[in-house]
Amino acid sequence: MRKRVAIVGGGIAGLAAALKVRDLAPPETEIIVYEQSGVLGGKLRTGRLAGVRVERGAESFLMSAPTGGPSAAARLAARLGLPIVHPAAVPAAVAASAPPSGGPARHPAPGSRAEPPLSPLPAGTLMGIPRESPEVPTADPLLAPGADISVGDLVSARLGPEVVDRLVDPLLGGVYAGRASDLSLATTIPALAAAARSAHTLSEAVRAAQAASKRAPGTPVFGAVDGGMTQLVAAVAAACGARISLGLPVRELAPAATGWRLRLGPVPATQTDDVDAVVLAVPARAAARLLDGVDPIAAATVGRLDYASVALAGFALPPGTTLPVLSGFLVPPSRGTLVKAATFLTRKWTHLTGEDGPVIVRASLGRYGEEARLQPDDRTLLATAHAELAELIGAPLPEPAEAWVQRWGGGLPQYAPGHLDRVAAVRAAIAGRPSLALAGAAYDGVGIPACVASGEAAAETVCKTLED
């Protein structure tokens, strides 16, 4: 009989899983992708702003894998024949911190040189951690075998809290919208965690982690699909040959005689679908709800993963608007602004517009625990972001010709120390049901390459059961 595989979740992890199932499963296998919203792609979404393509979600991806060679996202784009563009060689910066007592920025003492509002990110750091610093070596390695610690706790203990505030928090916040003191070292900077298990200073660990990078010299760090990330979504969806089910949520997952039974639709869910294998590629809370009827303990562990809500504000400024010669900047949490990062898109991605086109700036708003600050309406958020951008840059900004807000409620998972052990425990708990696998950012890291690789690994797991 023809086998059937259900992919629950139509983000890039789920679509990558569907394509890998198509590669590995018998040709007659039916693949169904269930996406409860009305659109595929998850947080990959390309929009337009004043006639310019602007990403409303992930903007780019890493080109190289940590182990060497192209990343999973770069391989996927190459397989699909999608052209890749790379950002211009323009530096990024970090905004000045606020003093410990608060206030908009540090104020210089009389007669001293004023601190610039934006300072270039120092070269040679690893997620803001310097590779050279005066430290007293520890008697034992920085990190015991199998142990985990927050990035902030490690850096603060070795180099002081100011390094965390000035550099590490802005960089980690730009990726995860969280605080370094809350984020797992082993999950967010695995190469540094590995090096810290033998290093006796943090500088030594940073140098070892950087030396372990397999990226070929001269290889671009980041890339993006020319035409927008929506092109990647559409190409994967077409190539996987799956039946796409939009707007029909999966309410329940239960073991069946020959595989799994899915209950679909609005509450109460009366429609069912029987399949041989399932990949759950949905956020943690949705996965926990579906796992509850399979393994309540695993479900409870998955459900404890928390998320940060964020928003993006896009501004189309008049042609010729003067901005610092940067690709963008990051903001320390101590500054207290809603804006945590900004990208000068038309300078970073020179293919987007010509000299006479609008100047596009995209600001990232909100950090973990600040959900209430994102509650005001779009007009209020745009006004706040516009005013803060001017303050952070240190110069007035003209009013935009057009602007929008994209909200991502519960958009970024927060990996507390011990995350990898919890994920391993969940996967071990369901290992007795190899026709069920988990995929996505909830488990294996944020970023397009991590999500693609996670979906592909989940597909490999369930496809082994289709050979019987």
Buried (B, 14 or more C-beta within 10 A) or exposed (E): EEBBBBBBBBBBBBBBBBBBBBBBBEEEBBBBBBBBEEEBBBBBBBBBBBEBBBBBBBBBBBBBBBEEEBBBBBBBBEEBEBEBBBBEEBEBBBBBBBEEEEEBBBEEEEEEEEEEBBEEBEEEBBBBBBBEBEEEEEEEBBBEEEBBBBBBBBBBEBBEBEBBBBBBBBBBBBBBBBBBBBBBBBBBBBBBBBBBBEBBBBBBBBBBBBEEEEBEEEBBEBBBBBBBBBBBBBBBBEBBBBEBBEEBBBBBBEEEEEBBBBBBBEEEBEEEBEBBBBBBBBBBBBBBBBBBBBBEEBBEBBBEBBBBBBBBBBBBBEBEBEBBEBBBBBBBBBBEBBBBBBBBBBBBBBEBBEEEBBBBBBBBBBBBBBBEBBEBEBEEBBEBBBBBBEBBBBEEBBEBBBBBBBBBEBBBBBBBBBBBEBBEEBBEBBEEBEBBBBBBBBBBBBBBBBBBBBBBBBBBBBBEBBEE
